[in-house]
């Protein structure tokens, strides 16, 4: 999967998640996706490579980096809690949607209960 396709799948999927907002920030090359005012996905182009930057459970992030050459530590983010997804042969649309949903759920789980648009413990669990 190439980076442009990767970003389109991720962008389309975030539009389906309850309570999300999208904004351009920093400069026109950064697209932020938020829930409850907190970022759960960033999209940008690293030199010639469209990427996603997503929150991930630290143990899952380590396993993902070991299993997929197209997944690395979070660019400009906490390397333990964020991953960068570039695409590649082992990253398919199902994995992209799962990673976006997991990032969303992690951020929703950190919001006060009154601001959570879904229950982060039960929402989507890779339906």
VEXPAGU-448740 format. One line per 8 residues: number of its first residue (from 1); their letters; for each residue x, y, z of N, C-alpha, C, O, CB. Coordinates in nm, 2 decimals, m for minus. Each point is the difference from the previous one (the first is absolute). Last residue first. Glycine has a CB too. Layout:
N
NUM> A> X Y Z X Y Z X Y Z X Y Z X Y Z | ...
END
This chain:
127
127> XXXXXXXX> m1.44 m0.52 1.51 m0.12 m0.06 m0.04 0.01 m0.08 m0.13 m0.09 m0.06 m0.04 m0.03 0.24 0.15 | 0.43 0.05 0.24 0.04 m0.06 m0.13 m0.12 m0.09 m0.05 0.02 m0.12 m0.03 0.22 0.13 0.09 | m0.30 0.27 0.33 0.09 m0.12 0.03 0.02 m0.08 m0.13 m0.01 m0.12 0.00 m0.07 0.11 0.23 | m0.24 0.41 m0.12 0.05 m0.06 m0.12 0.09 m0.12 0.01 0.00 m0.08 m0.09 m0.01 0.31 0.01 | m0.13 0.03 0.53 m0.02 0.05 m0.14 0.08 m0.07 m0.10 0.13 m0.01 0.01 m0.18 0.23 0.09 | 0.05 m0.28 0.40 m0.08 m0.09 m0.08 m0.01 0.05 m0.15 m0.04 m0.08 m0.09 m0.08 0.02 0.29 | 0.37 0.29 0.14 0.03 m0.14 0.03 m0.07 m0.10 m0.08 0.04 m0.11 m0.02 0.00 0.18 0.25 | m0.09 0.42 m0.23 0.12 m0.04 m0.07 0.04 m0.15 0.02 0.08 m0.06 m0.07 0.00 0.29 0.10
119> XXXXXXXX> m0.56 0.04 m0.07 0.07 m0.07 0.10 0.13 m0.06 m0.06 0.00 m0.09 m0.08 m0.21 0.03 0.21 | 0.01 0.52 m0.33 m0.03 m0.15 0.00 0.07 m0.06 0.12 0.08 0.07 0.07 m0.10 m0.07 m0.32 | 0.04 0.47 0.19 m0.11 m0.02 m0.09 m0.04 m0.15 m0.01 m0.11 m0.03 m0.05 0.18 0.23 m0.08 | 0.15 0.10 0.54 0.03 m0.11 m0.08 m0.12 m0.03 m0.10 m0.11 m0.02 0.05 0.26 m0.08 0.13 | m0.11 0.44 0.18 0.04 0.04 m0.13 0.03 m0.11 m0.10 0.04 0.02 m0.11 0.05 0.18 0.22 | m0.21 m0.26 0.36 m0.11 0.09 m0.05 0.03 0.04 m0.14 m0.09 0.05 m0.08 0.04 0.03 0.31 | 0.38 m0.33 0.02 m0.12 m0.08 m0.04 m0.11 0.08 m0.07 m0.06 m0.04 m0.10 0.11 m0.12 0.28 | 0.46 0.34 m0.20 m0.10 m0.02 0.11 m0.12 m0.07 m0.06 m0.04 0.02 m0.11 0.12 0.19 0.23
111> XXXXXXXX> 0.36 m0.32 m0.38 m0.09 0.11 0.02 m0.09 m0.02 0.12 m0.02 m0.12 0.04 0.02 0.16 m0.28 | 0.32 m0.36 0.06 0.06 0.10 0.08 m0.08 0.12 0.03 0.03 0.09 0.08 0.18 m0.17 m0.17 | m0.35 m0.28 m0.20 0.02 m0.06 0.13 0.06 0.10 0.10 m0.01 m0.01 0.12 0.03 m0.21 m0.22 | m0.05 0.32 m0.37 m0.13 0.01 0.07 0.01 m0.05 0.14 m0.06 0.06 0.09 m0.06 m0.09 m0.31 | 0.50 m0.03 m0.04 m0.02 0.14 0.04 m0.13 0.02 0.06 m0.01 0.08 0.10 0.15 m0.01 m0.29 | m0.04 m0.50 0.04 0.09 0.04 0.11 m0.02 0.14 0.04 0.01 0.03 0.12 0.16 m0.19 m0.21 | m0.42 0.00 m0.28 m0.05 m0.05 0.13 0.10 0.03 0.12 m0.05 0.03 0.11 m0.06 m0.22 m0.24 | 0.23 0.32 m0.32 m0.12 0.07 0.05 m0.04 m0.05 0.13 m0.03 0.09 0.09 m0.04 m0.06 m0.33
103> XXXXXXXX> 0.41 m0.27 0.04 0.05 0.14 0.04 m0.12 0.08 0.06 0.01 0.06 0.10 0.18 m0.07 m0.28 | m0.30 m0.41 m0.01 0.07 m0.01 0.12 0.05 0.13 0.06 m0.01 0.03 0.12 0.08 m0.26 m0.19 | m0.26 0.23 m0.36 m0.10 m0.02 0.10 0.06 m0.02 0.14 m0.04 0.05 0.10 m0.11 m0.16 m0.27 | 0.43 0.14 m0.20 m0.06 0.13 0.02 m0.11 m0.01 0.11 0.00 0.08 0.09 0.03 m0.02 m0.33 | 0.19 m0.45 0.10 0.09 0.08 0.07 m0.06 0.14 0.03 0.02 0.06 0.11 0.17 m0.18 m0.22 | m0.44 m0.19 m0.14 0.02 m0.05 0.13 0.09 0.09 0.08 m0.03 0.03 0.12 0.00 m0.26 m0.19 | m0.03 0.32 m0.39 m0.12 0.03 0.08 0.01 m0.05 0.14 m0.04 0.08 0.09 m0.09 m0.10 m0.30 | 0.49 m0.09 m0.07 m0.01 0.14 0.01 m0.12 0.04 0.09 0.01 0.08 0.09 0.11 m0.05 m0.31
95> XXXXXXXX> m0.07 m0.48 0.10 0.09 0.04 0.10 0.00 0.15 0.03 0.00 0.04 0.11 0.15 m0.23 m0.17 | m0.41 0.03 m0.31 m0.05 m0.05 0.13 0.09 0.04 0.12 m0.05 0.04 0.10 m0.06 m0.24 m0.22 | 0.26 0.29 m0.32 m0.11 0.09 0.04 m0.06 m0.05 0.13 m0.04 0.09 0.08 m0.01 m0.03 m0.32 | 0.55 m0.21 0.17 m0.12 0.00 m0.09 m0.10 0.09 0.06 0.01 0.05 0.11 0.04 m0.28 m0.19 | 0.51 0.10 0.11 m0.11 0.09 0.06 m0.11 0.01 m0.10 0.01 0.05 m0.11 0.16 0.09 0.24 | 0.24 m0.37 m0.22 m0.06 m0.07 0.11 m0.11 0.08 0.07 m0.07 m0.04 0.09 0.28 m0.08 m0.05 | 0.06 0.28 m0.42 m0.06 m0.13 m0.03 m0.08 m0.06 0.11 m0.10 m0.07 m0.03 0.28 0.04 m0.13 | m0.12 0.57 0.17 0.09 m0.12 m0.04 m0.08 m0.12 m0.02 m0.12 0.00 0.01 0.31 0.10 0.12
87> XXXXXXXX> m0.24 0.38 0.18 m0.06 m0.08 m0.10 0.10 m0.12 m0.03 0.07 m0.04 0.09 m0.20 0.23 m0.20 | 0.18 0.16 0.44 0.03 0.05 m0.13 m0.06 m0.09 m0.11 0.00 0.04 m0.12 0.21 0.04 0.21 | m0.25 0.08 0.47 m0.04 m0.10 m0.10 0.03 0.05 m0.14 m0.06 0.10 m0.04 m0.12 m0.20 0.20 | 0.33 0.19 0.39 m0.01 0.06 m0.13 m0.03 m0.12 m0.10 0.08 m0.09 0.00 0.08 0.29 0.05 | m0.26 m0.13 0.51 0.07 m0.07 m0.11 m0.02 0.08 m0.13 m0.10 0.08 m0.01 0.06 m0.30 0.12 | 0.03 0.27 0.48 m0.05 0.04 m0.13 0.08 m0.08 m0.11 0.12 m0.03 0.02 m0.18 0.27 0.07 | 0.15 m0.27 0.39 m0.15 0.01 0.00 m0.06 0.03 m0.14 m0.12 0.00 m0.02 0.13 0.07 0.25 | 0.47 m0.10 m0.11 m0.06 m0.11 0.06 m0.15 m0.01 m0.02 m0.06 m0.11 m0.01 0.23 0.12 0.18
79> XXXXXXXX> 0.11 0.36 m0.32 0.03 m0.12 m0.08 m0.07 m0.13 0.06 m0.01 m0.10 m0.07 0.23 0.21 0.01 | m0.38 0.42 0.06 0.06 m0.10 0.10 0.01 m0.13 m0.07 m0.10 m0.06 m0.04 0.00 0.18 0.24 | 0.11 0.26 m0.55 m0.09 m0.03 0.11 0.08 m0.09 0.10 0.11 m0.05 m0.03 m0.32 0.07 m0.12 | 0.36 0.13 m0.30 m0.02 0.12 0.08 m0.10 m0.02 0.12 m0.06 0.09 0.05 0.10 0.04 m0.25 | m0.06 m0.53 m0.10 0.08 0.11 m0.05 m0.04 0.13 0.09 m0.12 0.03 0.00 0.14 m0.13 m0.24 | m0.05 m0.44 0.38 m0.08 0.12 m0.03 0.09 0.12 m0.03 0.09 0.04 0.08 m0.27 m0.12 0.07 | 0.34 m0.43 m0.24 m0.03 0.08 0.11 m0.06 0.13 m0.04 0.02 0.05 m0.11 0.17 m0.15 0.23 | m0.26 m0.28 m0.47 0.11 0.04 0.07 m0.04 0.09 0.12 m0.12 0.02 0.02 0.26 m0.02 m0.22
71> XXXXXXXX> m0.31 m0.34 m0.24 m0.05 0.06 0.12 0.13 0.03 0.09 0.07 m0.09 0.03 m0.30 m0.03 m0.04 | 0.23 m0.11 m0.42 m0.06 0.13 m0.03 m0.05 0.07 0.13 m0.06 0.10 m0.01 0.00 m0.19 m0.21 | 0.25 m0.36 0.21 0.11 0.09 m0.03 m0.06 0.15 m0.02 0.08 0.09 0.01 0.05 m0.28 m0.12 | m0.33 m0.21 0.42 m0.03 0.08 m0.12 0.11 0.10 m0.03 0.03 0.09 0.09 m0.28 m0.12 m0.05 | 0.24 m0.28 0.35 m0.07 m0.07 m0.10 m0.01 0.07 m0.14 m0.02 m0.07 m0.10 m0.11 m0.04 0.29 | 0.33 0.30 0.22 0.07 m0.12 m0.03 m0.06 m0.07 m0.12 0.07 m0.07 m0.08 0.00 0.05 0.32 | m0.28 0.40 m0.07 0.13 0.04 m0.07 0.08 m0.12 m0.03 0.07 0.00 m0.10 m0.07 0.22 0.23 | m0.40 m0.29 0.10 m0.03 0.05 m0.13 0.13 0.04 m0.07 0.01 m0.03 m0.12 m0.24 0.11 0.19
63> XXXXXXXX> 0.26 m0.21 0.38 m0.04 m0.11 m0.08 m0.02 0.04 m0.15 0.05 m0.06 m0.09 m0.15 m0.06 0.29 | 0.16 0.46 0.12 0.12 m0.07 m0.01 m0.02 m0.12 m0.10 0.08 m0.02 m0.09 0.00 0.09 0.32 | m0.45 0.18 m0.11 0.09 0.08 m0.08 0.13 m0.08 m0.03 0.04 0.00 m0.11 m0.14 0.22 0.20 | m0.21 m0.39 0.22 m0.05 m0.02 m0.14 0.09 0.07 m0.09 0.03 m0.05 m0.11 m0.26 0.03 0.19 | 0.31 0.09 0.37 0.04 m0.14 m0.04 m0.05 m0.03 m0.14 0.08 m0.07 m0.07 m0.11 0.00 0.31 | m0.07 0.50 m0.06 0.14 m0.02 m0.02 0.04 m0.14 m0.04 0.09 m0.02 m0.08 m0.06 0.19 0.25 | m0.49 0.06 m0.32 0.05 m0.06 0.12 0.14 m0.04 m0.01 0.04 m0.05 m0.11 m0.27 m0.04 0.16 | 0.06 0.48 m0.36 0.00 m0.14 0.01 0.04 m0.05 0.14 0.08 0.07 0.06 m0.03 m0.09 m0.31
55> XXXXXXXX> m0.18 0.47 m0.13 0.02 m0.04 0.14 m0.01 m0.15 0.01 m0.08 m0.06 m0.07 m0.01 0.28 0.16 | 0.23 0.04 m0.55 m0.11 m0.05 0.08 0.05 m0.03 0.14 0.11 m0.05 0.02 m0.23 m0.04 m0.23 | 0.23 0.32 m0.31 0.06 m0.01 0.13 m0.12 m0.03 0.10 m0.09 0.08 0.01 0.29 0.08 m0.07 | m0.09 m0.21 m0.51 m0.10 0.02 0.11 0.09 m0.01 0.13 0.09 m0.07 0.01 m0.29 m0.02 m0.14 | 0.36 0.23 m0.41 0.00 m0.09 0.12 m0.12 0.04 0.09 m0.06 0.10 m0.01 0.31 m0.13 0.00 | 0.01 0.10 m0.52 m0.11 0.03 0.09 m0.01 m0.10 0.11 0.01 m0.12 m0.02 m0.13 0.22 m0.18 | 0.56 0.05 m0.08 m0.08 m0.11 0.05 m0.11 0.05 0.08 0.02 0.05 0.11 0.18 m0.19 m0.11 | 0.15 0.42 m0.20 m0.04 m0.09 m0.11 m0.09 m0.12 0.05 m0.04 m0.08 m0.09 0.24 0.15 m0.03
47> XXXXXXXX> 0.02 0.19 0.49 0.06 0.02 m0.14 m0.04 m0.11 m0.10 0.05 m0.11 0.00 0.14 0.22 0.11 | m0.53 m0.07 0.26 0.14 0.01 0.03 0.06 m0.01 m0.14 m0.06 m0.04 m0.09 0.05 m0.08 0.32 | m0.49 0.28 m0.11 0.10 m0.06 m0.10 0.14 0.01 0.06 0.05 0.12 0.01 m0.21 m0.07 m0.21 | m0.33 m0.09 0.48 0.09 0.09 m0.07 0.08 m0.08 m0.10 m0.02 m0.12 m0.02 0.03 0.27 0.23 | m0.43 m0.19 0.21 0.05 m0.04 m0.14 0.09 0.11 m0.05 m0.03 0.12 0.01 m0.18 m0.26 m0.05 | 0.00 m0.06 0.54 0.05 0.11 m0.07 0.04 m0.06 m0.14 0.04 m0.12 m0.01 0.05 0.24 0.22 | m0.43 m0.26 0.24 0.07 m0.03 m0.12 0.05 0.13 m0.07 m0.07 0.10 0.00 m0.07 m0.31 m0.03 | m0.07 0.21 0.46 0.02 m0.15 m0.01 0.07 m0.04 m0.13 0.05 m0.11 m0.01 m0.25 0.08 0.16
39> XXXXXXXX> 0.11 0.50 0.20 0.05 m0.06 m0.13 0.01 m0.15 0.02 0.06 m0.05 0.09 0.06 0.26 m0.15 | m0.47 0.13 0.33 0.13 m0.07 0.01 0.04 m0.07 m0.13 m0.09 m0.07 m0.06 0.05 0.04 0.31 | m0.39 0.26 m0.14 0.11 0.10 0.00 0.14 m0.06 0.01 0.10 0.07 0.01 m0.26 0.08 0.10 | m0.24 m0.42 m0.15 m0.01 0.07 0.13 0.12 0.10 0.01 0.04 0.02 0.11 m0.15 m0.22 m0.01 | 0.22 m0.07 m0.48 m0.12 m0.04 0.07 0.00 0.07 0.13 0.10 m0.01 0.07 m0.12 m0.22 m0.19 | 0.30 0.29 m0.40 m0.02 0.01 0.15 m0.13 m0.06 0.04 m0.10 m0.01 m0.08 0.24 0.21 0.09 | 0.26 m0.13 m0.43 m0.13 m0.06 0.03 m0.01 m0.02 0.15 0.08 m0.06 0.07 m0.09 m0.06 m0.29 | 0.33 0.42 m0.16 m0.02 m0.05 0.13 m0.14 m0.06 0.01 m0.10 0.06 m0.05 0.26 0.10 0.15
31> XXXXXXXX> 0.24 m0.02 m0.49 m0.15 m0.02 0.02 m0.01 m0.07 0.14 0.05 m0.11 0.02 m0.11 0.10 m0.27 | 0.47 0.30 m0.04 m0.04 m0.08 0.11 m0.15 0.00 0.02 m0.07 0.10 0.00 0.28 m0.05 0.11 | 0.03 0.21 m0.44 0.04 m0.14 m0.02 m0.03 m0.09 0.11 0.02 m0.12 0.00 0.16 0.20 m0.14 | m0.24 0.41 0.11 m0.10 m0.08 m0.08 0.03 m0.15 m0.02 m0.08 m0.07 m0.04 0.03 0.28 m0.07 | 0.23 0.02 0.55 0.00 0.05 m0.14 m0.09 m0.08 m0.08 m0.05 m0.10 0.05 0.29 0.19 m0.02 | m0.30 m0.07 0.45 0.15 0.01 m0.02 0.03 0.07 m0.13 0.05 0.11 m0.01 m0.01 m0.31 0.15 | m0.51 m0.03 m0.13 0.07 0.07 0.10 0.15 0.00 m0.04 0.04 m0.07 m0.09 m0.21 0.01 0.26 | m0.39 m0.08 m0.31 0.14 0.02 m0.05 0.07 0.08 0.10 m0.05 0.09 0.06 m0.03 m0.10 m0.31
23> XXXXXXXX> m0.35 m0.33 0.35 0.05 0.13 m0.02 0.14 0.00 m0.06 0.08 m0.10 0.01 m0.22 0.18 0.18 | m0.34 m0.39 m0.02 0.12 0.00 m0.08 0.04 0.15 m0.02 m0.08 0.09 m0.02 0.03 m0.30 m0.10 | m0.27 m0.13 0.48 0.02 0.12 m0.08 0.13 m0.01 m0.07 0.09 m0.07 0.04 m0.22 0.21 0.13 | m0.26 m0.49 0.09 0.13 0.04 m0.04 0.00 0.13 m0.08 m0.10 0.04 m0.06 0.16 m0.28 0.04 | m0.42 m0.06 0.24 0.06 0.11 0.08 0.13 0.05 m0.05 0.08 0.06 0.07 m0.20 m0.15 0.11 | m0.03 m0.41 m0.33 m0.08 0.10 0.07 0.09 0.11 0.07 0.10 m0.03 0.06 m0.28 m0.15 m0.02 | 0.32 m0.09 m0.50 0.01 m0.02 0.15 m0.08 0.11 0.07 0.02 0.12 m0.04 0.21 m0.22 0.01 | m0.17 0.06 m0.45 m0.10 m0.09 0.05 0.00 m0.01 0.15 m0.09 m0.05 0.06 0.10 m0.08 m0.27
15> XXXXXXXX> 0.32 0.37 m0.04 m0.13 0.07 m0.03 m0.12 m0.08 0.06 m0.10 0.05 0.03 0.20 0.06 m0.23 | 0.34 m0.29 0.19 m0.01 0.10 0.11 m0.14 0.07 m0.01 m0.06 0.04 0.10 0.31 m0.01 m0.08 | m0.12 m0.32 m0.38 m0.04 m0.07 0.13 m0.02 0.09 0.11 m0.09 m0.02 0.08 0.22 m0.18 m0.16 | 0.03 0.38 m0.33 m0.14 m0.05 m0.01 m0.04 m0.07 0.12 m0.12 0.02 0.04 0.15 m0.05 m0.28 | 0.42 0.16 0.23 m0.09 0.12 0.00 m0.15 m0.04 m0.01 m0.08 0.04 0.08 0.27 0.10 m0.18 | 0.14 m0.49 0.05 0.00 0.06 0.14 m0.10 0.11 0.02 m0.08 0.01 0.09 0.32 m0.08 m0.06 | m0.16 m0.10 m0.47 m0.07 m0.10 0.09 m0.02 0.05 0.14 m0.11 m0.01 0.06 0.20 m0.18 m0.21 | 0.17 0.45 m0.14 m0.14 0.01 m0.04 m0.08 m0.10 0.09 m0.11 0.04 0.04 0.18 0.03 m0.28
7> XXXXXXX> 0.40 m0.07 0.29 m0.06 0.12 0.06 m0.15 0.01 m0.04 m0.08 0.04 0.09 0.30 0.08 m0.10 | 0.03 m0.47 m0.18 0.00 m0.02 0.14 m0.07 0.12 0.07 m0.09 m0.02 0.08 0.31 m0.10 m0.09 | m0.13 0.14 m0.45 m0.12 m0.09 0.03 m0.01 m0.02 0.15 m0.11 0.00 0.05 0.15 m0.12 m0.27 | 0.33 0.36 0.08 m0.12 0.08 m0.03 m0.13 m0.08 0.03 m0.09 0.05 0.06 0.22 0.07 m0.24 | 0.30 m0.33 0.23 m0.03 0.10 0.11 m0.13 0.08 m0.03 m0.07 0.03 0.09 0.31 m0.02 m0.05 | m0.18 m0.51 m0.25 0.08 0.12 0.00 m0.06 0.10 0.10 m0.11 m0.01 0.05 0.17 m0.03 m0.29 | m0.06 m0.52 0.23 m0.08 0.12 0.00 0.09 0.12 0.00 0.09 0.01 0.08 m0.28 m0.13 0.04
END
